[in-house]
């Protein structure tokens, strides 16, 4: 895959659909080799490749930096968790896994309620016609319901904790650190092989849908 030809929208879609449950890359690999990219095209390709390959490491790094900011505002931890969940629900894999685990837990004490939490089997209708896109449901409710609910609750707690400015600084520092690492970390052979494997899976998934 030529990451230079991948648009930002395609990268965001790939990060939204990919499985985030994979473990982070080893620290020895994460801080292995750094060089200055020779041109804008090489930097652009390197940045997108590293953002996709080290996505779990970057997520953990940002959370760790945010954790330092939470030391001054403990109530902000609750707001941050709700904010992280509202963002994570935008990922198809996370939303499906979260819903299945919740339904499995509810089934242990209320099987009847667990049945109601299952997603509907009908496809979404757009302009009077069934859509081929698979609608995402969480515990029987449309995904947007959980995203809006958790976002509204997080905004309220952010306001009450008065720690939004401190956390915003930590958030900016975390993303700057991510941008710097992704810009100077040289993609290794594992990253390229992982890219080819994900590309093959995407092609195979499209073939199986035919």
C-alpha positions as CSV (number, residue, x, y, z in Angstrom):
1,X,0.0,0.0,0.0
2,X,1.3,3.5,-1.0
3,X,0.5,5.6,2.1
4,X,1.2,8.7,0.1
5,X,-1.9,8.1,-2.0
6,X,-4.1,7.5,1.1
7,X,-6.3,10.5,1.9
8,X,-7.0,11.7,5.5
9,X,-10.6,10.5,5.1
10,X,-9.5,7.0,4.1
11,X,-7.0,6.9,7.1
12,X,-9.8,8.0,9.5
13,X,-12.1,5.3,8.0
14,X,-9.4,2.7,8.4
15,X,-8.8,3.7,12.0
16,X,-12.5,3.6,12.7
17,X,-13.0,0.1,11.2
18,X,-9.8,-1.6,12.4
19,X,-9.6,-3.7,15.5
20,X,-8.1,-1.7,18.4
21,X,-7.9,-4.7,20.8
22,X,-4.4,-5.6,19.5
23,X,-1.6,-5.2,22.1
24,X,0.8,-2.2,21.8
25,X,4.1,-2.6,20.0
26,X,7.2,-3.3,22.2
27,X,8.9,-0.2,23.6
28,X,12.2,-1.3,22.0
29,X,10.5,-1.2,18.6
30,X,8.5,2.0,19.3
31,X,11.7,3.9,20.1
32,X,14.0,2.1,17.7
33,X,15.1,4.3,14.8
34,X,14.5,8.0,14.0
35,X,15.5,10.0,11.0
36,X,14.4,13.2,9.3
37,X,12.2,12.6,6.3
38,X,13.9,13.6,3.1
39,X,10.9,15.2,1.4
40,X,7.3,16.1,2.0
41,X,6.0,13.0,0.2
42,X,8.1,10.7,2.4
43,X,7.0,12.5,5.5
44,X,3.4,12.3,4.5
45,X,3.7,8.5,3.8
46,X,5.6,7.9,7.0
47,X,3.2,9.8,9.1
48,X,0.1,7.9,7.9
49,X,1.9,4.5,8.1
50,X,3.0,5.1,11.7
51,X,-0.4,6.5,12.8
52,X,-2.0,3.3,11.6
53,X,0.7,0.8,12.8
54,X,1.4,2.3,16.2
55,X,-2.2,3.4,16.9
56,X,-2.4,1.5,20.2
57,X,0.9,2.9,21.4
58,X,-0.2,6.5,20.6
59,X,-3.5,6.0,22.4
60,X,-1.7,4.7,25.5
61,X,0.8,7.6,25.4
62,X,-2.0,10.2,25.1
63,X,-3.9,8.6,28.0
64,X,-0.7,8.6,30.1
65,X,-0.1,12.3,29.4
66,X,-3.7,13.0,30.2
67,X,-3.3,11.1,33.5
68,X,-0.7,13.5,34.6
69,X,-3.1,16.4,34.1
70,X,-5.8,14.5,36.1
71,X,-3.6,14.6,39.2
72,X,-4.8,18.2,39.8
73,X,-8.4,17.6,39.0
74,X,-9.5,14.1,40.1
75,X,-13.2,14.6,39.0
76,X,-11.8,15.1,35.5
77,X,-11.0,11.4,35.4
78,X,-14.7,10.6,35.2
79,X,-15.2,13.2,32.4
80,X,-12.3,11.8,30.5
81,X,-13.6,8.3,30.7
82,X,-16.9,9.4,29.4
83,X,-15.3,11.4,26.6
84,X,-13.0,8.5,25.6
85,X,-16.0,6.1,25.5
86,X,-18.0,8.5,23.3
87,X,-15.1,8.7,20.9
88,X,-14.4,4.9,21.1
89,X,-18.0,4.2,20.2
90,X,-17.3,5.7,16.7
91,X,-15.1,2.7,16.1
92,X,-17.2,-0.2,14.6
93,X,-15.1,-2.9,16.3
94,X,-15.2,-1.3,19.7
95,X,-18.9,-0.6,19.5
96,X,-19.7,-4.2,18.6
97,X,-17.4,-5.7,21.2
98,X,-18.8,-3.4,24.0
99,X,-22.4,-4.2,23.0
100,X,-21.7,-8.0,23.0
101,X,-20.0,-7.9,26.4
102,X,-22.8,-5.8,28.0
103,X,-25.5,-8.1,26.6
104,X,-23.5,-11.2,27.8
105,X,-23.3,-9.6,31.3
106,X,-27.0,-8.8,31.4
107,X,-28.0,-12.2,30.2
108,X,-26.6,-13.7,33.4
109,X,-29.4,-12.2,35.5
110,X,-32.1,-11.2,33.0
111,X,-32.2,-13.2,29.7
112,X,-35.4,-11.5,28.7
113,X,-33.8,-8.0,28.9
114,X,-30.7,-9.3,27.0
115,X,-33.0,-10.3,24.1
116,X,-34.4,-6.8,23.9
117,X,-30.8,-5.4,23.8
118,X,-30.0,-7.3,20.6
119,X,-29.7,-5.2,17.5
120,X,-32.5,-5.3,15.0
121,X,-32.1,-7.5,11.9
122,X,-33.5,-5.0,9.4
123,X,-31.2,-2.9,7.3
124,X,-31.4,0.9,7.5
125,X,-33.6,2.6,4.9
126,X,-32.2,5.6,3.0
127,X,-34.5,7.5,0.6
128,X,-37.0,4.8,0.7
129,X,-34.6,2.0,-0.1
130,X,-32.7,-0.5,2.1
131,X,-29.1,0.5,2.5
132,X,-26.2,-1.9,2.0
133,X,-24.3,-0.3,4.9
134,X,-24.5,-2.1,8.2
135,X,-26.1,0.1,10.9
136,X,-24.2,-0.1,14.2
137,X,-26.3,-0.7,17.4
138,X,-25.1,-0.7,21.0
139,X,-27.3,-2.6,23.4
140,X,-30.2,-2.3,21.0
141,X,-29.9,1.4,20.6
142,X,-28.5,3.3,17.6
143,X,-24.8,4.2,18.1
144,X,-25.5,8.0,18.0
145,X,-27.7,7.7,21.1
146,X,-24.7,6.5,23.2
147,X,-22.3,9.0,21.6
148,X,-24.6,11.9,22.3
149,X,-25.5,10.7,25.8
150,X,-21.9,10.1,26.9
151,X,-20.7,13.4,25.3
152,X,-23.4,15.4,27.1
153,X,-22.5,13.8,30.4
154,X,-18.8,14.4,29.9
155,X,-19.3,18.1,29.0
156,X,-21.4,18.6,32.2
157,X,-18.7,17.0,34.4
158,X,-16.0,18.9,32.6
159,X,-17.8,22.1,33.5
160,X,-18.3,21.1,37.2
161,X,-14.7,19.9,37.6
162,X,-13.2,23.1,36.1
163,X,-10.3,21.1,34.9
164,X,-10.9,21.5,31.2
165,X,-8.1,23.9,30.5
166,X,-5.5,21.7,32.3
167,X,-6.6,18.6,30.4
168,X,-6.7,20.5,27.1
169,X,-3.0,21.4,27.6
170,X,-2.2,17.7,28.3
171,X,-4.3,16.7,25.3
172,X,-2.4,19.1,23.0
173,X,1.0,17.9,24.4
174,X,0.0,14.3,23.8
175,X,-1.0,14.9,20.2
176,X,2.2,16.9,19.5
177,X,4.3,14.1,20.9
178,X,2.3,11.7,18.7
179,X,2.9,13.9,15.6
180,X,6.6,14.2,16.3
181,X,7.1,10.4,16.8
182,X,5.0,9.5,13.7
183,X,7.0,12.0,11.7
184,X,10.5,10.8,12.6
185,X,10.0,7.1,13.3
186,X,11.2,5.1,10.3
187,X,8.6,2.4,9.4
188,X,10.2,-1.0,9.8
189,X,9.6,-4.2,7.9
190,X,6.9,-5.3,10.4
191,X,4.9,-2.1,9.7
192,X,5.1,-2.8,5.9
193,X,4.1,-6.5,6.4
194,X,1.2,-5.4,8.6
195,X,0.1,-2.9,6.0
196,X,0.0,-5.7,3.3
197,X,-1.9,-8.0,5.7
198,X,-4.5,-5.4,6.4
199,X,-4.8,-4.6,2.7
200,X,-5.4,-8.3,1.9
201,X,-8.0,-8.5,4.6
202,X,-9.9,-5.5,3.1
203,X,-9.8,-7.0,-0.3
204,X,-10.9,-10.4,1.0
205,X,-13.7,-8.8,3.0
206,X,-14.9,-7.0,-0.1
207,X,-14.7,-10.2,-2.1
208,X,-16.7,-12.1,0.4
209,X,-19.5,-9.5,0.4
210,X,-20.1,-10.1,-3.3
